[in-house]
Amino acid sequence: MSTETAARHADSPAVPEVAPGEPIIHVRDLVVAFGERTILDGLSLDVMRGEILGFVGASGGGKSVLTRTILGLVPKRAGTVAVFGQDLDGLTYAGRRALEQRWGVLFQQGALFSSLSVRQNIQFPMREYLDLSQGLMDELTIAKLEMVGLAPDVSEKAPSELSGGMIKRVALARALALDPEILFLDEPTSGLDPIGAGEFDELIATLQQTLGLTVFMVTHDLDSLHTVCDRIAALADGKVIAVGPIETMLASKHPWVSAYFHGKRARAAGFGSEGAR
């Protein structure tokens, strides 16, 4: 157990453990709407402990909305969301903070604080949740940078000095700052060239295996879905209309799923008409 993990558990209320193969995120009959427009309409989904789940859907269909609803950033109108076996609606303030320390989030485009250095960005969650010395936070910052494949000297750079790929890796280091058990990724390879996207996919897969993470990944990247995801959930009309491994998606007769996995872009990515790649 790392130093920051030990500090977290020492001062936080106990959060139930979830056995491997059991749902670590449990969503039932979720309804989310903005004004008169319903985005998620009775959506249900389980994310199993230790898997990488890819979440796909049409642009504007509610993929990121689901992530933000689970995180508590978007209110829901109906339904339940449980994480680590706890209904989020029933948590106290202390219980909510304890839960938040067990997940990390990489938002689309990185969402780094432009006025803070790389080091300060990564240390932001440490300052929010932990009571650590500056020296220890600096050591942990270097460790997180190395974990995502960046050199220690990157820590003093400003976000404006970083390439798109480096911004993604710094944002990932920040998401890993508290040694989370769940990692939420919102379009992690968007804006990256094919080589950079492939390297980022490999990084996610390696981190998931070495750290035992559960990964919920919103993506439209067919290569990511094929190479790193254990299961895929497809969203259409506000609901999950198909869930399973890539073979399930390729065999689905739902019009949107079929168009997505057998369309021109899918064929260009190497998915054949028989579902082979």
C-alpha positions in Angstrom: 0.0 0.0 0.0 1.4 3.4 -1.0 1.9 6.3 1.5 -1.0 8.3 0.1 -3.3 5.3 0.1 -2.4 4.5 3.7 -3.1 8.2 4.6 -6.4 8.1 2.8 -7.7 4.9 4.6 -6.5 6.1 8.0 -8.8 9.1 8.0 -11.7 8.0 5.7 -14.9 6.1 6.5 -14.8 2.4 5.4 -16.1 1.8 1.9 -17.2 -1.8 1.1 -15.0 -3.9 -1.1 -16.3 -5.6 -4.3 -15.1 -9.0 -5.3 -13.6 -9.6 -8.7 -16.2 -10.3 -11.3 -18.9 -8.4 -9.3 -20.3 -5.0 -10.4 -18.2 -2.2 -9.1 -20.5 0.3 -10.8 -24.2 -0.5 -10.9 -26.6 1.8 -12.8 -30.4 1.1 -13.0 -33.2 2.9 -14.8 -31.3 6.1 -15.0 -33.0 9.2 -16.3 -31.1 12.4 -17.1 -32.7 15.4 -18.8 -31.8 19.0 -19.6 -35.0 21.0 -19.7 -37.4 19.2 -22.0 -34.7 17.1 -23.6 -34.2 13.6 -22.2 -30.6 12.4 -22.7 -30.6 9.1 -20.7 -34.0 7.4 -20.6 -34.1 4.4 -18.3 -30.4 3.4 -18.9 -29.1 0.3 -17.0 -25.5 -0.9 -17.0 -23.0 -2.8 -14.8 -19.3 -2.3 -14.9 -17.5 -5.4 -13.5 -14.5 -5.1 -11.2 -11.1 -5.4 -13.0 -12.4 -4.9 -16.6 -11.9 -2.3 -19.2 -15.4 -1.3 -20.5 -15.6 0.7 -23.6 -18.8 2.9 -23.9 -19.8 4.0 -27.4 -22.7 6.0 -28.9 -23.5 8.7 -31.3 -22.1 12.2 -30.8 -24.4 14.0 -28.4 -26.1 10.8 -27.4 -25.2 11.0 -23.7 -21.9 9.1 -23.3 -20.1 11.8 -21.3 -23.4 12.6 -19.5 -23.4 9.1 -18.0 -19.9 9.6 -16.8 -20.6 12.9 -15.2 -23.8 11.6 -13.6 -21.9 8.7 -12.0 -19.4 11.3 -10.7 -22.2 13.5 -9.3 -21.5 16.4 -11.7 -24.8 16.1 -13.4 -28.1 15.6 -11.5 -30.4 12.7 -12.4 -34.2 12.7 -12.4 -34.7 9.1 -11.7 -32.9 5.8 -11.2 -30.1 4.6 -9.0 -26.3 4.7 -9.2 -24.2 2.5 -6.9 -20.4 2.4 -6.7 -18.6 -0.2 -4.5 -22.1 -1.4 -3.5 -23.1 2.0 -2.1 -26.1 3.9 -3.4 -24.7 7.4 -4.1 -28.0 9.0 -3.0 -27.6 7.7 0.5 -24.0 8.8 1.2 -23.1 11.4 3.8 -20.6 14.1 3.0 -17.8 12.1 4.6 -18.9 9.0 2.8 -19.0 10.8 -0.6 -15.4 12.2 -0.1 -14.2 8.7 0.9 -15.7 7.3 -2.3 -14.3 10.0 -4.5 -10.8 9.2 -3.4 -11.2 5.7 -4.9 -11.7 6.9 -8.5 -9.7 9.0 -10.9 -11.0 10.9 -13.9 -9.3 11.9 -17.2 -11.6 14.4 -18.8 -11.8 15.0 -22.6 -8.9 17.2 -23.8 -7.2 16.7 -20.4 -8.8 19.7 -18.6 -5.5 20.7 -17.0 -5.6 24.0 -15.0 -3.8 26.4 -17.3 -2.6 28.6 -14.5 -0.9 25.7 -12.7 2.3 23.9 -13.5 2.3 20.2 -14.3 3.5 19.5 -10.8 0.7 21.6 -9.3 -1.9 19.9 -11.5 -0.9 16.5 -10.3 -0.7 17.5 -6.7 -4.1 19.2 -6.8 -6.1 16.0 -5.6 -3.4 15.3 -3.1 -3.9 18.7 -1.5 -7.6 18.3 -1.6 -7.8 14.9 0.1 -4.5 14.1 1.8 -2.3 15.6 4.5 1.2 15.1 3.0 4.4 17.1 3.2 5.5 19.1 0.2 8.6 16.9 -0.2 6.5 13.7 -0.3 4.0 15.2 -2.8 7.0 16.1 -5.0 8.3 12.6 -4.9 4.9 11.2 -5.7 4.5 13.6 -8.6 7.7 12.3 -10.2 6.6 8.7 -9.6 3.2 9.4 -11.3 4.9 11.1 -14.3 7.3 8.2 -14.8 4.3 5.8 -14.5 2.7 7.5 -17.6 6.0 7.6 -19.5 7.0 11.2 -18.9 10.4 12.6 -17.7 10.7 14.2 -14.2 11.6 17.6 -15.8 8.1 17.9 -17.3 6.9 18.7 -13.7 7.9 22.3 -13.9 6.4 23.0 -17.4 3.1 24.8 -17.9 0.3 23.1 -19.8 0.8 25.6 -22.7 4.3 24.1 -23.2 3.0 20.6 -23.7 2.0 18.7 -26.8 -1.4 17.1 -27.1 -0.1 13.7 -26.2 1.8 15.1 -23.2 -1.3 16.8 -21.9 -3.2 13.5 -22.0 -0.4 11.8 -20.1 -0.2 14.6 -17.4 -4.0 14.4 -17.0 -3.7 10.7 -16.6 -1.0 11.1 -14.0 -3.3 13.5 -12.1 -6.1 10.9 -12.4 -3.8 8.4 -10.8 -2.6 10.7 -8.0 -4.6 9.0 -5.3 -4.1 5.4 -6.4 -7.7 5.0 -7.5 -9.4 1.7 -8.1 -11.7 3.0 -10.8 -10.4 5.1 -13.7 -12.9 7.1 -15.8 -11.6 8.1 -19.3 -13.5 10.4 -21.5 -12.4 10.1 -25.2 -8.7 9.5 -24.1 -7.3 9.2 -27.6 -9.3 12.0 -29.3 -7.0 14.5 -31.0 -4.0 12.1 -31.0 -2.4 10.8 -34.2 -2.6 7.1 -34.8 0.8 6.3 -33.4 0.1 8.4 -30.3 -3.3 6.9 -29.9 -1.9 3.4 -30.1 0.8 4.1 -27.5 -1.9 5.6 -25.2 -4.0 2.4 -25.6 -1.0 0.3 -24.6 -0.3 2.5 -21.6 -3.9 2.1 -20.4 -3.8 -1.6 -20.8 -0.5 -1.8 -18.9 -1.7 0.3 -16.1 -4.9 -1.6 -15.8 -3.0 -4.9 -15.5 -0.3 -3.7 -13.2 -2.5 -1.6 -10.9 -5.6 -3.8 -11.0 -7.8 -0.9 -12.2 -11.3 -1.0 -13.4 -11.6 1.3 -16.4 -14.7 2.9 -17.7 -13.7 4.4 -21.1 -16.0 6.6 -23.2 -14.6 6.4 -26.7 -15.4 6.4 -30.4 -12.0 4.9 -31.4 -12.5 1.5 -33.0 -8.9 0.5 -32.5 -9.2 1.2 -28.8 -12.4 -0.8 -28.6 -10.8 -3.8 -30.4 -7.4 -3.8 -28.7 -7.9 -2.9 -25.0 -11.6 -3.3 -24.1 -12.8 -6.5 -22.4 -16.4 -5.5 -23.1 -18.2 -2.8 -24.9 -21.6 -1.1 -24.1 -23.4 0.7 -26.9 -25.8 3.6 -26.2 -28.7 4.5 -28.5 -32.0 6.3 -27.8 -30.9 7.0 -24.2 -30.4 3.3 -23.3 -27.7 0.6 -23.5 -28.9 -1.4 -26.5 -26.0 -3.9 -26.6 -23.2 -5.0 -24.2 -20.5 -7.6 -24.5 -17.1 -8.3 -26.1 -16.3 -7.1 -29.6 -17.8 -10.3 -31.1 -21.2 -9.3 -29.6 -21.0 -5.9 -31.2 -20.1 -7.3 -34.6 -23.0 -9.8 -34.4 -25.6 -7.2 -33.3 -28.5 -6.6 -35.6 -29.4 -3.2 -34.0 -29.2 -0.6 -36.9 -26.9 1.8 -35.0 -24.5 -0.9 -33.7 -24.4 -2.5 -37.2 -23.7 0.8 -38.9 -21.0 1.7 -36.3 -19.1 -1.6 -36.5 -19.6 -2.4 -40.1 -19.6 1.1 -41.7 -16.9 2.6 -43.9 -14.8 3.7 -41.0 -15.0 0.3 -39.4 -13.9 -1.4 -42.7 -11.0 1.1 -43.0 -10.0 0.1 -39.5 -9.8 -3.5 -40.5 -13.2 -4.9 -39.4 -14.4 -7.3 -42.2 -18.0 -8.0 -43.2 -17.8 -11.3 -41.3 -16.6 -9.6 -38.1 -12.9 -10.6 -38.5 -10.0 -8.3 -38.2 
